[in-house]
Amino acid sequence: MIFDIKRDWFFGTLFLVNFIVLVFLFIFRNNLPPEVPLLYGRAIGEQQLAKSNYLIMPLIVSIVFVAFNFFADKKLSNKFLGKIFKGTSIVLTLLSVITILRIFFLIAKL
């Protein structure tokens, strides 16, 4: 099936959520310090810090994965794989949005 309103609506919503957070970061970028604690996998201290411009990286990764999953879901006819693609897309989008918003509200000067 070429056009499926449920699939297109689902992935479109995830794109919209990522885009809204990108716009949010762009609008309030002046309220962020020059470095933010983004790299949680590293040792505690300065190694966790990254430039505040890098806060968009989780969103970009999420958008790329959602786009890949959308086109893969569109090409494949297996419903189980489609559910896996949708699940991974929503989990990745939620984790990236939660991470960015927690960092923003932790250190932003509002």
TAFENZI-V463968 format. One line per field, one symbol per residue. phi: phi as a letter, one per 20 degrees, with the letter a starting at -180 (. if undefined). psi: psi as a letter, one per 30 degrees, with the letter a starting at -180 (. if undefined). burial: b if it has 9 or more other ideal C-beta (glycine too) atoms within 8 Angstrom, else e. A space follows every 50 residues. Layout:
BEGIN
phi = ???
psi = ???
burial = ???
END
This chain:
BEGIN
phi = .edcfffffffffffffffffffgfffdffeeffccedeffeffpffeec fffffffffffffffffffffffffedfffffffffffffffffffffff ffffffdfde
psi = kejjeeeeeeeeeeeeeeeeeeeeeeegfffklfklieiffllkafffkl kfffffeeeeeeeeeeeeeeeeeeekgjeeeeeeeeeeeeeeeeeeeeee eeeefefkj.
burial = eeeeeebbebbeebbebbbebbebbeebbeebeeebbbbeeeeeeeebbb ebebbbebbebbbebbbebbebbbeeeeeebbeebbebbbebbebbbebb bebbeeebee
END
